Amino acid sequence: MAHPSAAKGDRWEVAAERSFTGLRRRNKRGQHDDWGDLEEVEEPRTWAIEAKDSKKNLGEFINQLEGEMKRSGRRRGAIFLKKRYKGPLDCYVIMPGYVFDEIRATLQAYESSERQGRVA
């Protein structure tokens, strides 16, 4: 029987997997090669994603995520932090600032070229 905390976390991962398009749960392999709880179904897999059903130890969660990004070689990472009484699509998405900056710059460049008619 799973520990109540582990069961709670597993339920949150399953709910996130069912709610976010193109993501699936990863098999738990162990700490030495932990790359996150969820991954993209399609290649290229560029995100390390953690699913957390707790707001405790947020700094520790960020450190864990950055370690998983480094181990997996993935440039982007995010934490899906459960919002009380809400489903996965209403969760908080937390990421390091440099990840946000890369996404923002990429979207800004895309939207700029789209306005200039360079994107189909």
N, CA, C and O atoms as a MOPAC input file, in Angstrom:
PM7 MOZYME 1SCF
protein

 N      0.84800 1    -1.18100 1     0.00000 1
 C      0.00000 1     0.00000 1     0.00000 1
 C      0.89000 1     1.23900 1     0.00000 1
 O      1.83400 1     1.33200 1     0.78500 1
 N      0.59200 1     2.16600 1    -0.86300 1
 C      1.39000 1     3.37800 1    -0.99500 1
 C      1.15400 1     4.30700 1     0.18800 1
 O      0.07400 1     4.33800 1     0.77700 1
 N      2.19700 1     5.06100 1     0.51700 1
 C      2.08600 1     6.08200 1     1.55800 1
 C      1.03800 1     7.09900 1     1.10900 1
 O      0.95100 1     7.39700 1    -0.08300 1
 N      0.23400 1     7.64300 1     2.04200 1
 C     -0.80800 1     8.60600 1     1.64200 1
 C     -0.28100 1     9.78600 1     0.82500 1
 O     -0.95900 1    10.24900 1    -0.09300 1
 N      0.92000 1    10.28000 1     1.14600 1
 C      1.49300 1    11.39300 1     0.37600 1
 C      1.81200 1    10.96200 1    -1.05000 1
 O      1.58100 1    11.71000 1    -2.00000 1
 N      2.34900 1     9.74500 1    -1.19300 1
 C      2.68100 1     9.23500 1    -2.53200 1
 C      1.40400 1     9.01300 1    -3.34000 1
 O      1.35700 1     9.32000 1    -4.53100 1
 N      0.38200 1     8.48600 1    -2.69800 1
 C     -0.89000 1     8.24800 1    -3.40100 1
 C     -1.49800 1     9.57500 1    -3.85400 1
 O     -2.03500 1     9.66500 1    -4.95700 1
 N     -1.41600 1    10.60100 1    -3.01000 1
 C     -1.93200 1    11.92400 1    -3.36300 1
 C     -1.17100 1    12.47500 1    -4.56300 1
 O     -1.77300 1    13.02200 1    -5.48700 1
 N      0.15100 1    12.33300 1    -4.55000 1
 C      0.97200 1    12.79000 1    -5.67100 1
 C      0.67900 1    12.02100 1    -6.94400 1
 O      0.62700 1    12.60200 1    -8.02800 1
 N      0.48900 1    10.71800 1    -6.81700 1
 C      0.16300 1     9.89200 1    -7.98600 1
 C     -1.16300 1    10.31600 1    -8.61200 1
 O     -1.28300 1    10.39200 1    -9.83500 1
 N     -2.15700 1    10.59000 1    -7.76700 1
 C     -3.45900 1    11.03500 1    -8.29200 1
 C     -3.32000 1    12.35100 1    -9.05600 1
 O     -3.95400 1    12.53600 1   -10.09500 1
 N     -2.48800 1    13.26700 1    -8.54300 1
 C     -2.28100 1    14.56300 1    -9.21200 1
 C     -1.57800 1    14.36000 1   -10.55200 1
 O     -1.94200 1    15.00400 1   -11.53600 1
 N     -0.58400 1    13.48200 1   -10.60900 1
 C      0.11400 1    13.19400 1   -11.86800 1
 C     -0.85100 1    12.60900 1   -12.90200 1
 O     -0.82500 1    13.00500 1   -14.06700 1
 N     -1.68600 1    11.68300 1   -12.48700 1
 C     -2.65500 1    11.06800 1   -13.40200 1
 C     -3.63300 1    12.12100 1   -13.92000 1
 O     -3.94600 1    12.15000 1   -15.11000 1
 N     -4.11300 1    12.98400 1   -13.02600 1
 C     -5.04000 1    14.03900 1   -13.44300 1
 C     -4.37000 1    14.98800 1   -14.43400 1
 O     -4.99000 1    15.39000 1   -15.41900 1
 N     -3.11500 1    15.34900 1   -14.18600 1
 C     -2.38600 1    16.23600 1   -15.10100 1
 C     -2.18600 1    15.55500 1   -16.45400 1
 O     -2.36700 1    16.18000 1   -17.49900 1
 N     -1.81700 1    14.28700 1   -16.43400 1
 C     -1.61500 1    13.54900 1   -17.68600 1
 C     -2.89400 1    13.54700 1   -18.52700 1
 O     -2.84300 1    13.69900 1   -19.74700 1
 N     -4.02100 1    13.37700 1   -17.87300 1
 C     -5.30400 1    13.32800 1   -18.59200 1
 C     -5.76000 1    14.69800 1   -19.08300 1
 O     -6.54900 1    14.78800 1   -20.02400 1
 N     -5.27100 1    15.76000 1   -18.45700 1
 C     -5.75500 1    17.11000 1   -18.76600 1
 C     -4.90800 1    17.85900 1   -19.78200 1
 O     -5.44300 1    18.65400 1   -20.55500 1
 N     -3.60400 1    17.62700 1   -19.80100 1
 C     -2.71100 1    18.36600 1   -20.68700 1
 C     -2.45500 1    17.56800 1   -21.95500 1
 O     -2.01100 1    16.42100 1   -21.89400 1
 N     -2.72700 1    18.15600 1   -23.07200 1
 C     -2.55000 1    17.51100 1   -24.36700 1
 C     -1.06900 1    17.23900 1   -24.62300 1
 O     -0.22300 1    18.10500 1   -24.40200 1
 N     -0.76900 1    16.05000 1   -25.08300 1
 C      0.58700 1    15.72700 1   -25.50700 1
 C      1.56100 1    15.39900 1   -24.39500 1
 O      2.76700 1    15.35500 1   -24.63500 1
 N      1.06600 1    15.16400 1   -23.16400 1
 C      1.93600 1    14.78900 1   -22.05200 1
 C      1.55700 1    13.41200 1   -21.54200 1
 O      0.40500 1    12.98900 1   -21.64600 1
 N      2.55400 1    12.71200 1   -20.98300 1
 C      2.29700 1    11.41700 1   -20.35500 1
 C      3.16000 1    11.29400 1   -19.10600 1
 O      4.17800 1    11.97100 1   -18.96400 1
 N      2.73300 1    10.42100 1   -18.21300 1
 C      3.52100 1    10.16500 1   -17.00500 1
 C      4.76800 1     9.38700 1   -17.37500 1
 O      4.75700 1     8.55100 1   -18.27900 1
 N      5.82100 1     9.67200 1   -16.67200 1
 C      7.05500 1     8.91100 1   -16.86800 1
 C      7.07200 1     7.74400 1   -15.89500 1
 O      6.49500 1     7.82500 1   -14.81000 1
 N      7.72700 1     6.66900 1   -16.27800 1
 C      7.93500 1     5.56300 1   -15.35400 1
 C      8.91400 1     6.01200 1   -14.28700 1
 O      9.91500 1     6.66200 1   -14.58800 1
 N      8.63000 1     5.66800 1   -13.05100 1
 C      9.53600 1     6.02400 1   -11.96100 1
 C     10.74800 1     5.10400 1   -12.03200 1
 O     10.61500 1     3.88600 1   -11.91700 1
 N     11.92200 1     5.68300 1   -12.22100 1
 C     13.13000 1     4.87900 1   -12.37100 1
 C     14.05900 1     4.99700 1   -11.17600 1
 O     14.82900 1     4.07400 1   -10.91200 1
 N     14.01100 1     6.07000 1   -10.46700 1
 C     14.92000 1     6.25000 1    -9.35000 1
 C     15.59500 1     7.60100 1    -9.41900 1
 O     15.59000 1     8.25800 1   -10.46000 1
 N     16.16700 1     8.00500 1    -8.32300 1
 C     16.71800 1     9.34100 1    -8.18700 1
 C     17.85500 1     9.62000 1    -9.16200 1
 O     17.97400 1    10.74800 1    -9.64100 1
 N     18.68900 1     8.64400 1    -9.47200 1
 C     19.88000 1     8.89200 1   -10.29400 1
 C     19.54900 1     9.33000 1   -11.71800 1
 O     20.36400 1     9.99100 1   -12.36200 1
 N     18.37900 1     8.97600 1   -12.21500 1
 C     18.03300 1     9.39200 1   -13.57800 1
 C     16.63400 1    10.01000 1   -13.63800 1
 O     15.93800 1     9.89800 1   -14.64700 1
 N     16.23100 1    10.66800 1   -12.53600 1
 C     14.90800 1    11.28700 1   -12.48800 1
 C     14.88000 1    12.50100 1   -13.40200 1
 O     15.66200 1    13.43400 1   -13.22100 1
 N     13.98400 1    12.49500 1   -14.38100 1
 C     13.85400 1    13.58700 1   -15.34500 1
 C     12.52900 1    14.29600 1   -15.22000 1
 O     12.19400 1    15.11400 1   -16.07600 1
 N     11.75900 1    14.01100 1   -14.17800 1
 C     10.47300 1    14.65500 1   -13.98900 1
 C      9.34600 1    13.64600 1   -13.92200 1
 O      9.54900 1    12.44800 1   -14.11900 1
 N      8.15400 1    14.14900 1   -13.64100 1
 C      6.98000 1    13.28800 1   -13.50400 1
 C      6.23100 1    13.09500 1   -14.81600 1
 O      5.63000 1    12.04700 1   -15.04900 1
 N      6.27000 1    14.11400 1   -15.67000 1
 C      5.56800 1    14.06600 1   -16.94700 1
 C      6.53800 1    14.38500 1   -18.06800 1
 O      7.54000 1    15.07000 1   -17.85900 1
 N      6.23800 1    13.88600 1   -19.26200 1
 C      7.06100 1    14.20200 1   -20.43000 1
 C      6.17000 1    14.33500 1   -21.64900 1
 O      5.02200 1    13.89100 1   -21.66100 1
 N      6.72600 1    14.95500 1   -22.66700 1
 C      6.00200 1    15.09100 1   -23.92800 1
 C      5.91200 1    13.73500 1   -24.61400 1
 O      6.83700 1    12.92600 1   -24.54000 1
 N      4.80100 1    13.50000 1   -25.27400 1
 C      4.61400 1    12.25300 1   -26.01100 1
 C      5.48500 1    12.27000 1   -27.25800 1
 O      6.11300 1    11.26600 1   -27.59400 1
 N      5.52500 1    13.40300 1   -27.94200 1
 C      6.24500 1    13.53000 1   -29.21400 1
 C      7.67000 1    14.06200 1   -29.01000 1
 O      7.94300 1    14.80400 1   -28.06600 1
 N      8.54900 1    13.67400 1   -29.89600 1
 C      9.90000 1    14.24700 1   -29.94900 1
 C      9.83000 1    15.57500 1   -30.67400 1
 O      8.93800 1    15.72000 1   -31.51100 1
 N     10.65900 1    16.53000 1   -30.44200 1
 C     11.70700 1    16.49600 1   -29.42400 1
 C     11.11700 1    16.78700 1   -28.05000 1
 O     10.21200 1    17.60900 1   -27.90500 1
 N     11.63600 1    16.11200 1   -27.07000 1
 C     11.20600 1    16.33400 1   -25.69100 1
 C     12.12700 1    17.38500 1   -25.08200 1
 O     13.29300 1    17.11600 1   -24.79300 1
 N     11.59100 1    18.57900 1   -24.89300 1
 C     12.41900 1    19.69100 1   -24.43100 1
 C     12.05200 1    20.17500 1   -23.03200 1
 O     12.67900 1    21.10000 1   -22.51700 1
 N     11.04200 1    19.56200 1   -22.40600 1
 C     10.58600 1    20.00000 1   -21.09700 1
 C     10.82700 1    18.93800 1   -20.03300 1
 O     10.62800 1    17.74800 1   -20.27600 1
 N     11.25500 1    19.37400 1   -18.85700 1
 C     11.23500 1    18.55000 1   -17.64100 1
 C     10.05100 1    19.08300 1   -16.83600 1
 O      9.99200 1    20.27900 1   -16.54900 1
 N      9.11300 1    18.21800 1   -16.46900 1
 C      7.89300 1    18.68100 1   -15.80300 1
 C      7.67900 1    17.90500 1   -14.50600 1
 O      7.65400 1    16.67400 1   -14.49700 1
 N      7.52900 1    18.63800 1   -13.43100 1
 C      7.22100 1    18.09000 1   -12.11300 1
 C      5.76000 1    18.36800 1   -11.80800 1
 O      5.25200 1    19.43600 1   -12.14700 1
 N      5.08400 1    17.43400 1   -11.17800 1
 C      3.70700 1    17.63900 1   -10.72100 1
 C      3.71900 1    17.56000 1    -9.19800 1
 O      4.09300 1    16.53100 1    -8.63600 1
 N      3.31700 1    18.63200 1    -8.52900 1
 C      3.36300 1    18.68700 1    -7.06800 1
 C      1.98900 1    19.01300 1    -6.50700 1
 O      1.32200 1    19.94600 1    -6.95200 1
 N      1.58000 1    18.22300 1    -5.51900 1
 C      0.30700 1    18.44900 1    -4.83700 1
 C      0.57600 1    19.01000 1    -3.44300 1
 O     -0.09300 1    18.64300 1    -2.47700 1
 N      1.54200 1    19.88400 1    -3.35100 1
 C      1.91500 1    20.49100 1    -2.07900 1
 C      2.58100 1    21.82200 1    -2.35300 1
 O      3.29300 1    21.97400 1    -3.34600 1
 N      2.35600 1    22.77200 1    -1.48900 1
 C      2.99700 1    24.07400 1    -1.65400 1
 C      4.19900 1    24.22100 1    -0.72500 1
 O      4.86400 1    25.25800 1    -0.73100 1
 N      4.47900 1    23.20300 1     0.06500 1
 C      5.62100 1    23.23100 1     0.97100 1
 C      6.90600 1    23.06100 1     0.17900 1
 O      6.92800 1    22.38000 1    -0.84600 1
 N      7.95600 1    23.67300 1     0.65100 1
 C      9.29100 1    23.48000 1     0.07300 1
 C      9.39200 1    23.89600 1    -1.38700 1
 O     10.00100 1    23.18600 1    -2.18700 1
 N      8.81100 1    25.02700 1    -1.74600 1
 C      8.82800 1    25.47000 1    -3.14100 1
 C     10.25700 1    25.62700 1    -3.66400 1
 O     10.54700 1    25.23800 1    -4.79500 1
 N     11.14500 1    26.19100 1    -2.85500 1
 C     12.54300 1    26.32600 1    -3.26200 1
 C     13.18800 1    24.97900 1    -3.53800 1
 O     13.97300 1    24.83500 1    -4.47500 1
 N     12.85300 1    23.99900 1    -2.71800 1
 C     13.36800 1    22.63800 1    -2.91900 1
 C     12.82600 1    22.04500 1    -4.22400 1
 O     13.54500 1    21.34400 1    -4.93700 1
 N     11.56400 1    22.32700 1    -4.52900 1
 C     10.97100 1    21.84000 1    -5.77800 1
 C     11.68500 1    22.44900 1    -6.98600 1
 O     11.95000 1    21.75100 1    -7.96500 1
 N     11.99600 1    23.74900 1    -6.92100 1
 C     12.71900 1    24.41100 1    -8.02700 1
 C     14.10200 1    23.79200 1    -8.18400 1
 O     14.53400 1    23.52200 1    -9.30500 1
 N     14.80300 1    23.56300 1    -7.07400 1
 C     16.12500 1    22.91800 1    -7.15200 1
 C     16.02100 1    21.53300 1    -7.76500 1
 O     16.86200 1    21.14900 1    -8.57700 1
 N     14.99200 1    20.77800 1    -7.38300 1
 C     14.76900 1    19.44600 1    -7.94700 1
 C     14.53500 1    19.54300 1    -9.45000 1
 O     15.11000 1    18.77500 1   -10.22100 1
 N     13.69800 1    20.47900 1    -9.86500 1
 C     13.39800 1    20.66000 1   -11.28500 1
 C     14.66300 1    21.00000 1   -12.06800 1
 O     14.91500 1    20.41600 1   -13.12200 1
 N     15.45800 1    21.93900 1   -11.55800 1
 C     16.68100 1    22.33300 1   -12.26900 1
 C     17.66600 1    21.16400 1   -12.36000 1
 O     18.37100 1    21.03000 1   -13.36000 1
 N     17.72100 1    20.32200 1   -11.33400 1
 C     18.55400 1    19.12000 1   -11.39500 1
 C     18.06800 1    18.16200 1   -12.46600 1
 O     18.87100 1    17.56600 1   -13.18400 1
 N     16.75000 1    18.01400 1   -12.57400 1
 C     16.18100 1    17.12600 1   -13.59300 1
 C     16.40800 1    17.68500 1   -14.99500 1
 O     16.65900 1    16.93100 1   -15.93600 1
 N     16.32000 1    19.00500 1   -15.13200 1
 C     16.60400 1    19.61700 1   -16.43300 1
 C     18.05200 1    19.33700 1   -16.83400 1
 O     18.33300 1    19.01100 1   -17.98700 1
 N     18.95600 1    19.46700 1   -15.88500 1
 C     20.37700 1    19.23800 1   -16.17100 1
 C     20.63200 1    17.77500 1   -16.53000 1
 O     21.31700 1    17.48500 1   -17.51100 1
 N     20.07600 1    16.84100 1   -15.72600 1
 C     20.29200 1    15.40800 1   -15.98800 1
 C     19.72100 1    14.97800 1   -17.32700 1
 O     20.30100 1    14.13500 1   -18.01200 1
 N     18.58500 1    15.55600 1   -17.70400 1
 C     17.91700 1    15.12900 1   -18.93800 1
 C     18.38800 1    15.90200 1   -20.15900 1
 O     18.10300 1    15.50900 1   -21.29100 1
 N     19.11400 1    17.01300 1   -19.93800 1
 C     19.55100 1    17.83800 1   -21.05100 1
 C     18.42400 1    18.67500 1   -21.64500 1
 O     18.53900 1    19.17700 1   -22.76300 1
 N     17.34700 1    18.82400 1   -20.90200 1
 C     16.20600 1    19.60200 1   -21.39500 1
 C     16.34800 1    21.05600 1   -20.97800 1
 O     16.65300 1    21.35400 1   -19.82400 1
 N     16.12600 1    21.95900 1   -21.92800 1
 C     16.33000 1    23.39700 1   -21.68600 1
 C     15.20200 1    24.02700 1   -20.89900 1
 O     15.40000 1    25.06000 1   -20.26000 1
 N     14.04900 1    23.44100 1   -20.92900 1
 C     12.87900 1    24.04100 1   -20.29400 1
 C     12.34700 1    23.13600 1   -19.19000 1
 O     12.44900 1    21.91100 1   -19.25800 1
 N     11.78300 1    23.76800 1   -18.18400 1
 C     11.20500 1    22.99900 1   -17.08700 1
 C     10.10100 1    23.78200 1   -16.42200 1
 O     10.10500 1    25.01300 1   -16.42600 1
 N      9.15200 1    23.05800 1   -15.84800 1
 C      8.04000 1    23.70000 1   -15.15400 1
 C      7.52700 1    22.76600 1   -14.07200 1
 O      7.68400 1    21.54700 1   -14.13800 1
 N      6.91700 1    23.37300 1   -13.08800 1
 C      6.25200 1    22.63700 1   -12.02200 1
 C      4.76500 1    22.91500 1   -12.13700 1
 O      4.35000 1    24.07300 1   -12.19900 1
 N      3.95600 1    21.85800 1   -12.16600 1
 C      2.50600 1    22.00200 1   -12.12000 1
 C      2.12100 1    21.88700 1   -10.64800 1
 O      2.11200 1    20.78800 1   -10.09200 1
 N      1.80600 1    23.00100 1   -10.02200 1
 C      1.50100 1    23.04200 1    -8.59800 1
 C     -0.01100 1    23.08000 1    -8.41000 1
 O     -0.68400 1    24.00500 1    -8.86600 1
 N     -0.52900 1    22.07000 1    -7.73900 1
 C     -1.98500 1    21.93700 1    -7.58300 1
 C     -2.56500 1    23.14000 1    -6.85000 1
 O     -2.02300 1    23.60400 1    -5.84700 1
 N     -3.66800 1    23.62400 1    -7.37500 1
 C     -4.42700 1    24.70700 1    -6.75200 1
 C     -5.60100 1    24.05800 1    -6.01300 1
 O     -6.33700 1    23.25900 1    -6.59200 1
 N     -5.76500 1    24.39100 1    -4.78000 1
 C     -6.77500 1    23.75300 1    -3.94200 1
 C     -8.15900 1    23.81500 1    -4.58500 1
 O     -8.60200 1    24.86900 1    -5.04200 1
 N     -8.82800 1    22.66800 1    -4.60900 1
 C    -10.18800 1    22.49800 1    -5.14100 1
 C    -10.28600 1    22.73900 1    -6.65100 1
 O    -11.38800 1    22.93200 1    -7.16700 1
 N     -9.16900 1    22.73300 1    -7.36300 1
 C     -9.17600 1    22.98400 1    -8.80600 1
 C     -8.52500 1    21.81100 1    -9.53800 1
 O     -7.79500 1    21.01800 1    -8.94300 1
 N     -8.80100 1    21.71900 1   -10.82800 1
 C     -8.21900 1    20.68200 1   -11.65600 1
 C     -6.89000 1    21.12200 1   -12.25100 1
 O     -6.46300 1    22.25900 1   -12.05100 1
 N     -6.24100 1    20.23000 1   -12.97900 1
 C     -4.91200 1    20.51200 1   -13.52600 1
 C     -4.84000 1    21.73800 1   -14.43700 1
 O     -3.83900 1    22.45400 1   -14.39800 1
 N     -5.84500 1    22.00500 1   -15.24000 1
 C     -5.76700 1    23.15400 1   -16.14200 1
 C     -5.87500 1    24.48200 1   -15.39700 1
 O     -5.65700 1    25.53900 1   -15.99000 1
 N     -6.20800 1    24.44500 1   -14.11200 1
 C     -6.25000 1    25.64000 1   -13.27100 1
 C     -5.07800 1    25.69000 1   -12.28500 1
 O     -5.06900 1    26.52000 1   -11.37700 1
 N     -4.10100 1    24.81600 1   -12.45900 1
 C     -2.97100 1    24.77900 1   -11.53200 1
 C     -2.04800 1    25.98300 1   -11.74500 1
 O     -2.17500 1    26.72200 1   -12.72200 1
 N     -1.12800 1    26.15500 1   -10.81200 1
 C     -0.08200 1    27.16200 1   -10.97400 1
 C      1.05600 1    26.50900 1   -11.75800 1
 O      1.44500 1    25.37900 1   -11.46200 1
 N      1.58400 1    27.20600 1   -12.74600 1
 C      2.74400 1    26.70500 1   -13.48300 1
 C      3.92700 1    27.57700 1   -13.07700 1
 O      3.94200 1    28.78300 1   -13.32600 1
 N      4.90600 1    26.95500 1   -12.45500 1
 C      6.05800 1    27.66900 1   -11.92400 1
 C      7.29700 1    27.22500 1   -12.67900 1
 O      7.50500 1    26.03300 1   -12.90300 1
 N      8.11700 1    28.18800 1   -13.07000 1
 C      9.33300 1    27.86300 1   -13.80400 1
 C     10.42500 1    28.85500 1   -13.43100 1
 O     10.13400 1    29.95000 1   -12.94900 1
 N     11.68300 1    28.47800 1   -13.65400 1
 C     12.77100 1    29.43000 1   -13.43600 1
 C     12.62900 1    30.62700 1   -14.38200 1
 O     12.10500 1    30.48800 1   -15.48800 1
 N     13.08700 1    31.78000 1   -13.95300 1
 C     12.96400 1    33.00400 1   -14.74100 1
 C     13.59100 1    32.91000 1   -16.11400 1
 O     13.04400 1    33.44900 1   -17.07600 1
 N     14.74000 1    32.23000 1   -16.23100 1
 C     15.39600 1    32.12800 1   -17.53700 1
 C     14.58100 1    31.30100 1   -18.52100 1
 O     14.67600 1    31.51300 1   -19.73000 1
 N     13.78300 1    30.36200 1   -18.02300 1
 C     12.90300 1    29.59000 1   -18.89400 1
 C     11.77100 1    30.48800 1   -19.39800 1
 O     11.44800 1    30.48900 1   -20.58600 1
 N     11.17600 1    31.24800 1   -18.48200 1
 C     10.13600 1    32.18700 1   -18.88600 1
 C     10.66500 1    33.17300 1   -19.91900 1
 O      9.98800 1    33.46000 1   -20.90600 1
 N     11.87500 1    33.69600 1   -19.69900 1
 C     12.44800 1    34.67600 1   -20.61400 1
 C     12.63600 1    34.09100 1   -22.01500 1
 O     12.37900 1    34.76800 1   -23.01000 1
 N     13.08300 1    32.83800 1   -22.09400 1
 C     13.25600 1    32.18400 1   -23.39800 1
 C     11.91000 1    32.02000 1   -24.10100 1
 O     11.79400 1    32.28800 1   -25.29700 1
 N     10.90300 1    31.58300 1   -23.36700 1
 C      9.57500 1    31.39600 1   -23.96000 1
 C      9.00200 1    32.73100 1   -24.42100 1
 O      8.47200 1    32.84000 1   -25.52600 1
 N      9.11300 1    33.73600 1   -23.57200 1
 C      8.59800 1    35.06100 1   -23.91100 1
 C      9.27500 1    35.59500 1   -25.16700 1
 O      8.60000 1    36.09900 1   -26.06400 1
 N     10.59800 1    35.49200 1   -25.24200 1
 C     11.33500 1    35.99100 1   -26.40800 1
 C     10.95100 1    35.21900 1   -27.67500 1
 O     10.80800 1    35.81700 1   -28.74100 1
 N     10.78600 1    33.92300 1   -27.56900 1
 C     10.39200 1    33.10400 1   -28.72100 1
 C      9.00600 1    33.49300 1   -29.21400 1
 O      8.79300 1    33.64600 1   -30.41700 1
 N      8.06700 1    33.65400 1   -28.29500 1
 C      6.71800 1    34.05000 1   -28.68900 1
 C      6.69500 1    35.45600 1   -29.27100 1
 O      5.98100 1    35.72300 1   -30.23700 1
 N      7.46900 1    36.34300 1   -28.68900 1
 C      7.52400 1    37.71900 1   -29.19100 1
 C      8.06600 1    37.74000 1   -30.62200 1
 O      7.53000 1    38.44700 1   -31.47500 1
 N      9.12100 1    36.97500 1   -30.88700 1
 C      9.68500 1    36.91300 1   -32.23700 1
 C      8.68100 1    36.30900 1   -33.21200 1
 O      8.54800 1    36.78400 1   -34.34000 1
 N      7.97600 1    35.26600 1   -32.78500 1
 C      6.97600 1    34.63400 1   -33.63500 1
 C      5.85500 1    35.61800 1   -33.96600 1
 O      5.46900 1    35.76600 1   -35.12600 1
 N      5.34100 1    36.28300 1   -32.94100 1
 C      4.23600 1    37.22500 1   -33.15800 1
 C      4.67300 1    38.40400 1   -34.01700 1
 O      3.88600 1    38.90700 1   -34.81900 1
 N      5.90100 1    38.84600 1   -33.86300 1
 C      6.41400 1    39.94800 1   -34.67300 1
 C      6.49300 1    39.53900 1   -36.14300 1
 O      6.08700 1    40.30200 1   -37.01900 1
 N      7.01000 1    38.34200 1   -36.41900 1
 C      7.10600 1    37.88200 1   -37.80300 1
 C      5.72300 1    37.57500 1   -38.36900 1
 O      5.49500 1    37.72100 1   -39.57000 1
 N      4.79900 1    37.14900 1   -37.50400 1
 C      3.42900 1    36.89900 1   -37.95400 1
 C      2.75800 1    38.20200 1   -38.39500 1
 O      2.05400 1    38.22800 1   -39.40500 1
 N      2.97600 1    39.28100 1   -37.63900 1
 C      2.41400 1    40.58100 1   -38.00800 1
 C      2.98900 1    41.09200 1   -39.32200 1
 O      2.32300 1    41.81600 1   -40.06200 1
 N      4.22300 1    40.71100 1   -39.60100 1
 C      4.86800 1    41.15300 1   -40.83100 1
 C      4.58400 1    40.20800 1   -42.00000 1
 O      5.11100 1    40.39300 1   -43.09700 1
 N      3.74400 1    39.18700 1   -41.75600 1
 C      3.32900 1    38.29400 1   -42.81800 1
 C      4.33000 1    37.22200 1   -43.19100 1
 O      4.23000 1    36.62400 1   -44.26200 1
 N      5.30500 1    36.96900 1   -42.31200 1
 C      6.33100 1    35.96400 1   -42.62000 1
 C      5.99600 1    34.58400 1   -42.11200 1
 O      6.71100 1    33.62900 1   -42.41200 1
 N      4.93300 1    34.45300 1   -41.35300 1
 C      4.55400 1    33.15100 1   -40.80600 1
 C      3.22300 1    32.74900 1   -41.40100 1
 O      2.28900 1    33.54800 1   -41.46100 1
 N      3.14300 1    31.51100 1   -41.83900 1
 C      1.89800 1    31.02000 1   -42.46800 1
 C      0.84200 1    30.76500 1   -41.43100 1
 O     -0.26700 1    30.35000 1   -41.76800 1

